[in-house]
Structure formats: C-alpha cells, structure tokens
Amino acid sequence: MTLHSDIKKPQITKRPHNITQHGITRTDDYAWLRADNWQEVMQDPSKLDGDIRAVLEAENKYYKSVTAPISNLSKAIFEEMKGRIEPAESDVPTPDGDYAYYHAYREGDQHGAFMRAQIEDRQTLKLSNETCLLDADDLSKKYTGFFNLGSAEHSPNHKYFAYSVDDQGAENYKIFIQTLGGPLLNSGIDRADGGVQWAKDSRTLFWVERDNNQRPCYVYAKDIFDTNATPKLIYQEKDPAFFVSINESDSGRFIEINVHNHTTSEIWLIPSQAPYTPPVCFAPRLEGCEYSIADHEGQFFILTNYNGAVEFQIMTCPHNATQRDAWIVYEPHQNGRLILSMTLYENHLVTMQRENALPAIIITDLRNQSRHHIAFDETAYSLGLMPGLEYRTDIMRFNYASPTTPTQVFDYNMTSRKRIFRKMRHIPSGHTASDYIAERISVKARDGAGIPVTILRHKNTALDGSAPCLLYGYGSYGYTIPAGFRTSLLSLIDRGFIYVIAHIRGSQANGYQWYLDGKLDKKLNSFFDFIDVGHALCEQSYTGPGQIVAHGGSAGGLLVGAALNLAPELFAGVIADVPFVDVLTTISDDSLPLTPPEWPEWGNPITDKKAYDLIASYSPYDNVIARNYPPILITAGLTDPRVTYWEPAKWAAKLREHQQGDAPVLLKTNMSAGHAGESGRYDALKDLAEEYAFAVAVTE
C-alpha cells in the first residue's frame, strides 16, 4: 500500500534566527513558528498568529492527502478497536463507609458517569439505591470544542462532589461543586491544575494554580459555602525548578503539599481537621533526596533514597521528630530490588517492588511484623495497586494483566490472605489468550548491559525475519512501560506484527540505577539501547532491517527521533507522538513551563558547557542532515503545555527540507487539544487507528 499525495508537500518559509551560547552560534530557520504570545494561545487558540496557523493547517491538509489511500484501513482498525471495548461497563465499586463509588459507561458514552450506591453486603459488593453524581457525557455536550474531566472527588460527609474541567487542552481547569441532590455551586476557581482535595470539614477545598508560565506553584484553600470568601494562599513555591501538588495522607489525618522536581522532594503537612493551620515542613529539601510519607499510630513511614539508598528504603520516625537525623531504617536498601511505592492501612503496610524487571506486592502485618507476597505465574506481567477510600480495612485492591491476559481486578484480604476475584475485562469481539505468545528476553547492549525486552506476537507469525515490528520505547524520568494488556495492539498482532517494548536505560525496569544510567551524561545509553534492541530483533529473526516501525511519545519522541538520526536504515517508519525533539533550544529557555524542573534530567545547557555539548550531540532537531529518511508521522497539540506545538512543527519542516528520498514526512496537529490528544474513549482510538494504519502501510 503506497502513501502518496495529490497535492504538493508544504514548503515552509525559512526565517534564519541565530542563537549564541558558550561562544557557539547555531541558526534556527524555523524559530518563527513559536508564537510570541504562546501563553495567550494556550488559553485561546484563536489568538494564534495567522502565518503560523497557515503552516499548521497546510500540514494537516497534506497529512490528510497523503494518508487518503489508507483511510479505509484506519477506519477498519478503529472499528476493530471499538469492537474490543465493552459498550456498557463499570469499574469495580470502591467502598467508603456506607457507600460505594464507581465510574460507569453506558453504551455510546465517551466520558461516562460517576456513580454512588449504598452497600448492602461488602463481601459480595451487593449494592442498592444507585445515584448518578455526575453525568460526564451530558456535561461534555455543553462544550463545543475540547473537553477533559480532571479530578472528581466526593466530600468526606458524602454531601458534595467536586470536579474539574479543561476546555482547551492546556491543562488549566475550572472547578465545580455539585451539591448531591441540590444545586451546582459556583466555586469561582478557574485556573487550577486539575486536582482537588477536600479537608475533613467538607467545607474547605484545596487546589493548585499555575503561574503565567504554566507552572503549578500556588496552593490555595477556600470555604466553598462562604460566598464572600476569597481564596487563601496556603503555599507558594518560588523556585521555578520545583512543581507543587496536593493530596491526602493514607490515614486521612493530613493534607500533603508535595514540592518536587525529578530528583528532589519536600513535603509540607496541614492537619486535615484544621485546614487553615500554617503548613509545617516534614523535612527540608536536600538535593538528590526523594521521599514520600505515610502516617500510622504516632509515627511516619518514609520511602526514600536518603543516605545512598539508590533502590530506596523505608524508614520511620515519630510524629514529633521528623528531621532526617531522627529517621530509623525499617526496611533496608537492597541492591537489585527497587521499592516503587508504599501504602499504609490501619494494620498493614503494602509495598510495590520490582526485581528482575518484574513487579511484586509485599504485605507486612504491622501487628506482628510478618511478611508475605502475592505470587503470579506468567513470565511478563503488570501489576497495579488500586488506592481505596478506607484506611481501617483489611482489604486492598490490585489489578493484574499480561500482554496476553486482559486486566483482572482482585480484592485481597491482607489478614486471611484470601484473594477475591472481582472483574476481568471482557472483550466483546472475542479474545483467545492461547492465540498469542508473550515473551521476556534479554538483549545484550553494546556495553554489555542486559536490556529487558517484552515481546508479543500471534502464535502463527513466522519467526523467519519477515514479520513487521512495532518497537516501542520511552526511557526517561524513570518511567517504566508496563507489560500489560492492550486491546488496540491486537489489530497489529493479528496482521502479523510483532510488538516489542524495549525497557531501556532511563526507565526503572532494572531498578533505580537503571534510570540513573540513562540520564544526564549517560543519556546516550537510552538511544543506543533502543537501537541495539532493534538489531537484536533482526539477528534473532523476529523481524528484519527496514521492517521496524519505531514508536514513542513525548520524551519517547525524543528517543525515536535520536534513533532515527543514529540508525535510519533500521526503520521502515517512525511514529512520534507530541515529540520532545528541540531539546537544546527548549532546555535553554527558562521561560518555558517545564524547563527549570527538567535540568536534573537533562542538564542545564545555559550554565554548563558540557551539558550544552552533550544535548547538542543528540537533540533530534539539531542533528537532521541530508539523507534518505523513512516515512515519518509526527503529531502535535496546539495547546500542549508540555511539548509545545512548535517543536514537532519545526522538526517536520527541517526533516522534509533535508529528505533525500521520496518517503513522506507528515505532521498532524490537533488544533483544539493538548498533550494527551482527544479525551473521549472512542475519539482517542481514531488517532491510534490512523497511526497503526500508517505502520501497516510502511511495512507492506
């Protein structure tokens, strides 16, 4: 199947702009695509400069023309994906006192509804008196463009329901308060970051606001029933390198203000019963020290990398002495075992750990300090702890999935150690797990490191080097791609594709050190690992050179962009979703939303010549040269505050300018959405179906 166009490819005007740093001058011909009023455009896309809008619209027109021959294929893939979604389904209800709360979809729903019911029997989760708290689908119809629901939280007294709405895609949310069985209250909050947190009085609401550069840095609180009340500033973070978020402690005793970048954290506490008490710092920030906390019966548990615990340890301290010199080791650091998270209940400590690239759930009974873990049999799988709404309970909930096994939800009695099956994802169009083979292999990197690799294929796909392959990766911020179940992938697998996740350095697949070995001055390891996995797949006859489609988004877009420059001959095509590709310019611009907090990840090229040189060596935009590039599909969001639209736009223009072959370079910009694209459960699939149709087309 050939990708071709009936119209000429866009020719973007070059307006040379010189940038000098550390005595080095580079010329950016497409810098003008960045709107001077980008902050305004985030709030109102109609304010985008006309010349820039013309470029993006011309690119969208070209994209539609080139992909017209595969439009029927993308429609067919979309219908397949849609057919694997249960039209009417519900989350497993989560108990909270006399009620259970859950989210449910009715047939045809894009956003669903938030529901509550009374609990008649906790063992069987038998419910009665079902009530709709918020019909999100009905609400979405009041918005003509973009609609995304952020948080949705009921008050502790079960009388009110707070939710947030983003109507531009720029992640600026308006907060609304619904009186259950009564009127909608006007909160007057219209610039929140999306999260909401109730205090115990069920009157005081906490939220975080962004500054003019889109950085979440202010914590506010307000009595929502006092019509004369003005929001009270509770906390302000003045260091642009740190972001702020809020949540409630596991016990519900404290409101936590979390201040963090990628490597350092600090927590401030407010008693939830006295929400206007000035916040108290738990332990002042210490560069390179991360910690999270949970309180329990007069003491705090602390998950931290303090004092050289690279893979993290758990420590404790009393409520009245939280300084670091009072911390005592509870669960020591252990090489090769990363403690990912901890959750505290009245009588139990639950930790999620990863060892040998596989997750595990460990439960400690705090009454007698006995420990046990929940066992699983498959060679590759994903686990997720599902936070409950109750602290005084013996029941914890988790989900389990593998590349071949649809997601299952279990309630687990931590005292009796009995597992209660609650739900398995149903595939309406049918799914036979035995038709698919999931593997976990290790690939030797060029420096000898063992790279974990997850592979999914159909049992009938021949391993003779002829199969097309979708190679997915991310490799930044320590984020690890789970080896879970994705129904959308089956449309490729059933067409003979092999799907591969490369768990490269920069993730935490092999522990926290694995992350450290893929950042800052070791960042090249991420790109080399990805390429080495590609070559190994060819050597082991899973696929062949020129049969691999590289896929990554955001920082994963940087990954595939760098790999494209380093080894273009390996790939049949590249799919880069909202890609972070103009790294040197972006990380040198401290006015952009994410730049200062990103320096611990990439380095600071403004002050550090070595960081400048390293980033310049791999930044995809800065390393485009004249050569034959494979077909490339790039996506962007006009109101994206994370990877601003001009990065992918500039990259597409420069790639096309230097393309020596006939393969198309395509840019699709969503003119009414941000980083995550469309938010509806079906609308989001349309974009993915188009990408998978592209992958099929370029490998035929």
N, C-alpha and C positions, 0 to 999 in steps of 0.2 A: 504494500500500500504506500503510495507516494504522497508526500506533503508538498503541495505547490500552491502558488497564489496567482489569481487573475489580476492582481494589482501590484504595482512596484513596491519594493520594500522601502520603508521610511528612510529618508536621508536627513539626519538631524544636524542642524546648523552647528558649526564649531565656533565657539567664542573663547579663545585662549585666555586662561587665567593662571597667573604664576603664583606659586606658593613657595616660600623660602623658610626652611627650618634647618638649624645646625649648619648653616652655610651651604645647604643643598637646595637647589631650585628645581621644582618639577612643574610641569604645565598640565593643567586640567582643562581640556577643551569643552567639557560638558558641565562645568561647575554651575553654569547659569540655570540649570534645571532645578536647583534648590531655590524655592520661593523665599524671598526676603521676609515675607510675612507668614512663615510656616506655622507660627503659633496660632494665628488667626484662622488659617486654613484647617487646622485641627478641629476648631470649633464650628467653622462654617466653610465647607468645601467650595461654595460658590465664589469665595474670595480668591481662589487660585488665579494667578496671572494667566492671561489669555494665551500667550505664546507657549507657556508650559502646558496648559490644558490641551492645546492643539497637538503637541507632541504625543501626549499620553493617549489622546483619542485616536490619532493616526496609528499608533502602535496597536491599540485594541482592534482597529479595523483590519490591520494587516494580520493580526493573530487569527481573527475570525475567517479571513480569506484563506490563509494557509491551512487551517485545520478543517475547512469545509469538507474535504474528502473523507474525513474520519468522524464527521458529526453523527452519522448513524451508529457508528461503533460506540462512541461515547454515550449516546442515548441508550444503547443496548446494555452497556456496562452499568449505567445508572439504574436501569430497571432491575438488573440482577442484584445490585447492592440494596436497592429499596426492597426487593423481594426477600431479603435476608433479615429485615427488620420487622419485629412483631408490631403490627399496626396499632394494637392497643396493649400496653404493658405498664407495669408498675414496679417501682423499687420495692424492696422488702421494707415494710413499715418499721420505723425506729421508735421504741418505747421511750416515753418521758412522762413519768408519773402515771396518771390515769389515761393518758392519750398516747397515740402513736402517730408519727408524722411520716409522710412519704410523697414522692413525686410520681405522677402518672401521666401517660399519654393515652388519649383516645384516638381512634382511627382517623388519620389525616392530620393529626396535630404536628406542628413543627416545634413548639416550645412546651406543650403540656400544661399541667395544672399541679399546684401544691395542695395537698390534701391532709386532713386530720380525721381521726376516728377514735372512738372510745375503745379501750382494751377490755375484752370480756375474759380472755384466757391468754396468759403470757406464754405458756408452753406451746400452744398451737398458733399463737398470734391471731386468735379469733377476734374480730372487730365488729363494731356496730356504730350507728349514727355517724356515717361518713359525711364530712363537711368539706367544701371547696374553700380554701383560704385565699387562693389567687389563681385565676384562670389566665395563665401567661399567654396562651394563644389568642384569647379575646383581647387582652391588653395590647398585644403586638399590632393589632389591626388599627389602633389609634395612631400608629407611627407610619408615615408614608415611605420612609427610607429604611435605614439600618435600625435594628432592634436587638439588643442583647440584655438579658437579665443577669445582674451580678449576684449579690447575696440575697438570700431570702430567709429571715430568721424570726421565729416567734418569741414573744417576751416570756420571762420566767413564770409569770402568772397566767400564761396561756390566753391573754385577752387581746393581744395586739400582734401585728405581723408587719415587720419592716422589710422592704425590698428596694433594690436599686436598679436603675435603667440607664443604659448608654444608648443614645440615639444617633451617634455619629461614627462610632468605631474608634474614637480617640481615647477610650478608657476614662472619660470623665462622666461620672454617674450622678443622676438625680435620685434622691432618697424619698420614698413614700412610706407612710404609716397607715396601715389598714386596721381599723377597729373591727374586731371579729364580731360580725352581726350588726355592725354600725357603719358610720361614715368613714370616708377616706380623709385622713388629716394631712394638711399641708405642712411638711417639715421645714420648708424653706431652704433645704440643703441641695445645692445644685452643682457642686464641683467636687464630689467625693471620688475616692479611688475605687469604690465599689463595695468594700467591706463595711459591715455594720456590726456593732456589739452592744447588747443590752447590759445594763447594770442590774443588780438584784432587785432594785426598787421598781423595775418595769416601767419607769418613767424616764430615766436618763439613757440617752443613746450616745455612743461613741462612734466617731468616724475619722478617717484620714483625708486630708485635702492636699492637692498638688500646688506647687508654685507655678509661676509663669513659664518655666521651662519644663513643665510636666513632671516634676519630681515630687513624689509623696513625702512630705516633710512636716506637716502640721497635724496634730491630734486635737480634735475638738470634742466637746460634750455639750449636750443641751437637754433641758427638760422639755420634752415634746408636747406636754399639755399646758405649758405656760406660754400663752400667745404673745406675751410681752418679752419673753426671754430671748436674749441674744446668745449665740454660740460662745462658749467659753474656751479659750485656747488653753489646753492642758499641757501640751508639749510642743516645742519647735526644735527641729534638727537644723542646725546652721551649717553643718559640714556637707557640701554638695556631694561628697563621696559616699554618703550613707542615706539609705531609704528607711521609711518607717512603716510599720504595720501594727495592727492590734488584734488581740484575741483574748480568750478567757482561759485561765488555768484549768487543768483537768478536774480539779476539785470544785471549781466554780468560785473559789474564795477571792481570786484576784483578777483584775483586768491587767493584761500584759501589754506594754508598749515595747515592741521589738524594733531595735535600731540595728541595721546590718548593711554590710556590703557582701562581697563573695567570700571573704576570708575572716572577717571580724564581726563580732556581735556584742550587743549590750541590751539589757532588759531593765525596764522600769516598771514598778508594781504599784497598783492602786487597789485598796480593798473594795471589792465589788459592792459591799454593803454601805460604803461611804464614798461614793464615786467622785466627789469633789475634793477629796484628800489629796494634797500635793503628791505627785509620784515620787517614789524612792528608788534610787538605782540599786539593783541587785549586786552587780559587780562592774566597775568601770571598764570601758572598752580597753582591750590590750591587743595591739596589732598582731594579727595572725591567730588570735584565740577566739574560737567559736564556742558558744554554749547555748543550751536550751534547758528549761527547768520545769519541774512539776512539784507541787507541794503535797505533803502527806503527813498528817498527825504530828504537827510541830516541827517537821523538818522538810528540807527541799532535797530532791534528787536532781542532779545536774549531769546532763550529757555533754561532754566537752572533749576537746583535743588539747586541753591545757597541759603544760609541762611535758611536751613532746609526745603526747598520746596520738600519734598520727592517725590511727584507725579508730580513735575515740574510746573513751572510758566513761563509766558512770561514777559520780562522786556524790557525797551527801554533806549537808551542813544544817545546823539548827536555824529556825526562823529568825532568831535574833542575832545571828552572826553569819552574814552571807559573804564576807570578804574572802578572797581566794586563799589566804593563809589558814582559813577555818575549814576548807574543803578536805574531806577524807575519802579515800578510794573505797568504793563499794564493789564495783565490777572492774577489774583492771584491764588496761590495754593489752591486746593480744595481736601480735603480727599475723597478718593474713585474714583476720576476722574484723570486718567493719561493722560497728554498731550504727545502724541507719537512723533509728528513731526509738523513742520510748513513750509509753502511755501508762499512766497510773490510775488504778482503781482503788477502792477502799482497802481491799485485801491483796491486791496483786499488782505486780509490775510486768508489763508486756514490752518486749523489745523486738524490733525487726533487725535482723543481722544478715550480712552477706558474707559467704565464704565459698571459695572455689567457684565464684561467679554465679552462685545460686542463693536466693533469699531463704531465710528461715525465721520462724516465730518462736521465741523463747519466753516462757512464762515462769515467774518466780512468785511463790506464795509468801507474802511478807509476814505471815503469822509464824511460819516455821522455817523459812528460807529454802524450802525445797524447790527444785527447778525441773522443768521438763520442756520438750519441744514438740511441735506438731509435725508429723512426718508426711512426706509426699514421695511419690514413686517415679515420676517422669524425669527424663534427663534434662529437659529445658522447660521452665515454667515461670509464671509471675505470681506474686502474692501482693495483696493489699490489705492493710488494716483499715477498717471502716469505722471512723470515730462514732461513738454512740452519744447519747444525750444524758446518760446517767453515770454517776460516779460510784454510788453504793449499789453495786451489782456484781454478780459472779459471771455474767455473760459478756463476752466480747465477740465481735463480728469480724470476719475476714472474707476476702474473695480469692479465688484460685482460678487460674487459667493456664493453658499452654498453647503453643501455636496450632495444635490440632483439637484442643478441648475448649468448648465455649465456656464462658465465665460462670463459675458456680459461687453461690453465697452460702456461708455457713455461720450459724451461731455456735459458740463454743463455751461450755461450762468449765471455767478455769479451776473449779474445785473438784467436780466429779470427773473431769476430763472427757466428757461426752460431747461428741460433735453432732450438731443438729443441721441437717440439710434444709435450706430454706428456698433456694431457687437455682435453676440452671437456665442460662439464656437459651431461648427457643429460636430456632432458625426456621421460619415458616416455609421457605422453599426447599428445606431439607438439608441435612448435613450428616455424612457418614465419616466419622473420625478416622476409621481404618483406611480410607482412601488417600490419606495424607501421611507423609513421613516428616517428622521433626527431628533434627539432629543438633547436637552441640559438638563442634570440633574446635581444635586449637590450631592457629596458624602461626608459624614462626616468622616474626618480624625480621627486618634486615639487621637489627642489632641483637637478635636472639630472644627477645621477649616473646612470650606466648599470648597471642591475641584470641580471646574467646569469640566464637562466631556461632550464631544461631541460623539454622537453615530450615526452610520449609519448602516442600515440593510435593507434587502428586506422585503417587506410587508408580504410575505408568510413564512418568517422564524419564526419558533415557539419559543416563549419565555418560554420554559419549562426546561431550564438548559442544553439542549443537544447541542446547537449550538457552533461551534468552534468560537474563538475570536482572532483577531489580535489587541493587545493592544500596542499602540504607545505612546512614550514619549520622552522628551528631558530634560528640566528642568535645564538649565544652562545659564549664561550670560544674563539673562533677555529675551531670545528669546521665543516668543510665537507661537506655531504651529497654523496657521490659519485654521479656519473651512471652507475650500474651497472645490472646486470640483476637484476630481482626477479620470480621466477615468480609470487608471490602477486598482484602487480598485474594480471596478465593476466585475473583474474576480474572486475575492474572494467573494464579496457580492452575486453574482449570484450562487455561490456554497454553499451558506448557512452560510457564515461567518458573524459575527458581527464585524464591525470595530470601534475601540474606540480610541479617543485621550484623554489622561489624562493630563489636564492643571495644572500640579503640581507646587509646590513652586520651585522657581529658574527661572520660567518664569515670565512674567508680565501680565498674564491673569487677575489677580485681582488687578493690579496696581504695582507700583514700590516696595512697601513694600512687595508684594508677592515674588518679586525677592530677596529682602534682607533677607527674611525668608527662603531662600533655598540656601544660600551660606555660605562660611567660617564656623563658629562654628555651623551654623544651617543647614549644608548640608544634614544631615541625614533626614531632613524633606522631601527632594525630593524623596529619596528611599522609605521611609515609605508611602508617599502619593501614589506612584505608586502601591505598594503592597496593600494598603487599597482600592484603586480603583478596583484592581483585585478581592479582596474578596467581595466587594460590588456588583460587576457584578454577582458573583456567588450567593450571598444571594438574589439578585433580579431576579434570573433565566434568565438573559441574556445569561449566559454560565455556565460552571461548573468547579470545580477544575480539573486540568490536561487537560483542553480544551483550555487554553490560550497560545498563542504564543506571547512572548514579542519581540518588535521590536524597535531598536534605533540605531542611528549612531553617531559617533564621541563622543561628551560628552553624547549623548543619549546611546552610547555603554557602557559608564561607568554606566549609570542608570540601564540598563538591566543586566549588569554584577554584580552590587551590589545587585540588587533584586534577582538575581539567587542564590547568596550566602545566602541571608537572608530568602528566601522562595522558595526553588527549587521545592517543591511539588505542587506549584500553577501552574507551567508551563508545557505545552506539548512540548514546544520547545522555543528556543531563537535564534533570528537573530540579530547579532551585526555587523553593518557596520563600517569599519575602527574605531574600538572602542578604546577609551582612557581608558585603563584598568590598565596600570602600573603606577598609579598616583604617588605613593610615590617616585619611582626612577626618573621619569620624572621631577616632580616638585622640586626635589632636585638637578637637573643637570642644572646649569645656562648657559651651553654652547649650549643647545638645542634652536631651533628657538623661541618657544613660551613661554618658562619657565618664564623669568622675568615678562613679561606682565600678566602672569596668577596668580601671587601671590595675587593680590587683590581679585581674585575669590575664591581661594582655601586656601590661607595662605602660609607662607614661612617656610617649614619644615627644611630649612638649619639653620635658626636662632631661630626659635620658637619651643620649645619642645611640647607645647600644639597643635600646628598645625601638627607637626610630628605625635603625638599620634592619633589625630583625623583622619588624612588621612590614617594612618596605619590601623585604625579600619574599613575602608570601601573600600580601594583600592582593586578592584576585584582580581588582580593578587596575592596580599598578603594574601588573605583570602580564597583561594582554599583549601579545605580539602577533605579527603577521604569520598566519599558519592556517592549515585546514582544521577547523573545529567541527565536531559532530553537531547534530541538531540540538538546540538548547531551548528549553522552555523556562521562562522566568516569570514569577508572579510578584505583585506588589499591592499594597493597600494605601490609598491616598491619605487616610487619616491615621496611619500607623505611627504611634509614638516610639516604638521600639526599634524598628528598622525603617527609617523614613523613606518615603516613596522614591526620592531621587537617587538613592543608592542603586537599586535594581535598574532604574531608568538609565542612569549613566553607564552602567555596566553593559546593558543591552546595546546601547549606542556604540560603545567602544568595541565590543565584540564584533558587531556587524561591520564596522569600519575596517577591522583587521582580518575579517573572514576571507580566506583564500579559496575556499571551496564553495560548493553550491548549497550546503546544508543551511536551513533557516535558523535565525536567532529570533525568538519570539518573546514578546513582553506582553503580559496581560495584567492590567491594573484595575483593581476593583475601585471604582470612583466613589463608592459610598460605604466603604468598610475599612477596617484597620488590620492589625497584625494577624488576627485569627480568621479573617475572611468572613464568609456568611455564617450566621449563628444557628439557623434552623437545622433540625436533624436531617431533613431531606436536601435543603439547599446546599449544605456543606458537601454532600455527596456528589453534586453536579460538578463542582470544581475538581474533586478527586477523580471522577469518572473521565473527565477530559484529560487529566494527566496520565491516567492509565491507558487511555486510547492512544495518546502520544507515544507511550512506552512500547505498545504493541506495534505501532506504525514504524518506528525507527529500527525495530529489530526484525522486521519481515524481509 
